[in-house]
Amino acid sequence: MNFDVFFLFLNATITVLVAVGIVLRILRKEYLPVIKKHEQDGSDVVDGQ
């Protein structure tokens, strides 16, 4: 097996996993307080109303 191809595939996989982790962390930081606030208020948005 060609080591260069394996190395590129592994590098791309690690890069994607790191990017997904960063995005999930940012989204949680930004939107988790908003979700908890809405859950405490008991306000549900139904059909955009």
SEFITOR-299744 format. One line per 10 residues: their letters; for each residue y, x, z of N, C-alpha, C. Coordinates in pm, whole numbers, padded with zeros to 5 digits. Layout:
N
a = Y X Z Y X Z Y X Z  ... $
end
This chain:
49
mnfdvfflfl = -00119 00085 00000 00000 00000 00000 00125 00089 00000  00222 00044 -00073 00345 00120 -00084 00427 00103 00045  00453 00212 00113 00523 00206 00241 00667 00159 00224  00731 00194 00113 00870 00154 00092 00885 00001 00085  00792 -00063 00019 00797 -00210 00008 00777 -00272 00146  00682 -00220 00221 00658 -00270 00356 00781 -00250 00444  00845 -00135 00433 00964 -00106 00512 01078 -00201 00477  01098 -00228 00349 01204 -00321 00308 01175 -00463 00358  01050 -00506 00350 01013 -00639 00398 01034 -00649 00549  00993 -00547 00621 01010 -00547 00766 01158 -00546 00803 $
natitvlvav = 01236 -00468 00733 01380 -00462 00758 01446 -00597 00732  01409 -00662 00624 01467 -00793 00592 01426 -00896 00697  01302 -00892 00743 01255 -00986 00844 01329 -00967 00976  01345 -00844 01018 01416 -00816 01142 01562 -00859 01131  01624 -00835 01016 01763 -00874 00995 01779 -01026 01004  01688 -01100 00944 01694 -01246 00949 01676 -01295 01092  01582 -01239 01165 01558 -01281 01303 01680 -01253 01392  01742 -01138 01374 01861 -01106 01451 01975 -01201 01416  01993 -01231 01289 02100 -01321 01246 02077 -01462 01302  01953 -01509 01299 01923 -01641 01353 01950 -01644 01503 $
givlrilrke = 01912 -01540 01573 01938 -01533 01716 02086 -01536 01748  02166 -01464 01672 02310 -01462 01694 02371 -01599 01667  02330 -01663 01558 02383 -01795 01524 02346 -01897 01631  02221 -01896 01677 02180 -01990 01781 02257 -01967 01910  02279 -01842 01944 02355 -01813 02066 02498 -01863 02056  02562 -01843 01942 02699 -01890 01923 02705 -02042 01925  02612 -02108 01857 02612 -02254 01855 02589 -02312 01993  02497 -02253 02069 02474 -02301 02206 02597 -02284 02291  02663 -02170 02279 02782 -02143 02359 02892 -02242 02326  02906 -02278 02200 03015 -02366 02158 02984 -02514 02183 $
ylpvikkheq = 02862 -02556 02159 02834 -02699 02157 02758 -02752 02276  02696 -02666 02358 02622 -02714 02474 02712 -02785 02575  02832 -02733 02606 02919 -02808 02698 02959 -02945 02643  02979 -02954 02513 03017 -03082 02452 02902 -03181 02462  02781 -03135 02437 02664 -03223 02446 02644 -03270 02589  02657 -03180 02686 02641 -03220 02826 02749 -03318 02868  02871 -03299 02820 02981 -03391 02854 02952 -03530 02801  02903 -03539 02679 02872 -03670 02621 02754 -03735 02691  02657 -03655 02735 02544 -03711 02807 02588 -03766 02942  02680 -03699 03009 02728 -03746 03139 02813 -03871 03124 $
dgsdvvdgq = 02890 -03879 03017 02974 -03997 02994 02891 -04117 02952  02775 -04092 02898 02690 -04201 02850 02739 -04260 02720  02823 -04185 02652 02876 -04236 02526 02785 -04194 02413  02732 -04292 02343 02648 -04267 02227 02722 -04311 02102  02714 -04230 02000 02773 -04267 01872 02663 -04326 01786  02681 -04453 01749 02582 -04522 01668 02647 -04561 01537  02589 -04518 01427 02637 -04549 01293 02783 -04505 01273  02823 -04399 01337 02957 -04345 01318 03067 -04428 01378  03036 -04519 01464 03140 -04605 01524 03178 -04556 01660 $
end
